[in-house]
Amino acid sequence: MAFWNQLTHCRVAIREFIAPTYRPERHYMRGPGPACARRGGLLPDAGATFHSVFS
């Protein structure tokens, strides 16, 4: 029985290496992003560059 458990564990490990399962918590962005701040007027315009803002 231990042999089958090890074989199953090995098979799952290989499968995860080749085709990992999607985990949304790894890709979840916490908080509003810069696009939301631009819409709210907290950041400079999207077309503005660093030099035009700080020169």
C-alpha positions in Angstrom: 0.0 0.0 0.0 2.8 2.4 0.8 4.2 1.8 -2.7 0.9 3.0 -4.3 0.8 6.1 -2.1 4.4 7.1 -3.1 3.6 6.4 -6.7 0.4 8.6 -6.5 2.4 11.4 -4.8 5.1 11.2 -7.4 2.5 11.4 -10.2 0.8 14.4 -8.7 4.1 16.2 -8.2 5.1 15.6 -11.8 1.6 16.8 -13.0 1.9 20.0 -10.9 5.3 20.7 -12.4 4.2 20.2 -16.0 0.7 21.8 -15.7 0.2 23.7 -12.4 -3.3 24.3 -11.2 -4.6 27.8 -11.1 -4.6 29.4 -7.7 -6.4 32.8 -7.7 -4.9 33.9 -4.4 -1.5 34.0 -6.0 -2.7 36.5 -8.6 -5.1 38.6 -6.5 -4.2 42.3 -6.5 -4.9 43.8 -3.1 -6.2 47.3 -3.2 -7.1 49.6 -6.0 -4.6 49.9 -8.8 -3.1 53.0 -10.5 -5.9 53.1 -13.1 -8.4 53.6 -10.3 -6.3 56.4 -8.8 -6.0 58.1 -12.3 -9.8 58.0 -12.6 -10.2 59.6 -9.2 -7.7 62.3 -10.0 -5.1 61.3 -7.5 -2.3 60.5 -10.0 -1.1 62.6 -13.0 -2.7 62.0 -16.4 -1.8 58.7 -18.2 -0.2 60.7 -21.1 2.1 62.5 -18.7 5.7 61.5 -18.5 8.1 61.7 -15.6 10.0 64.6 -17.1 6.8 66.7 -18.0 5.5 66.3 -14.4 8.7 66.9 -12.4 10.6 69.4 -14.7 
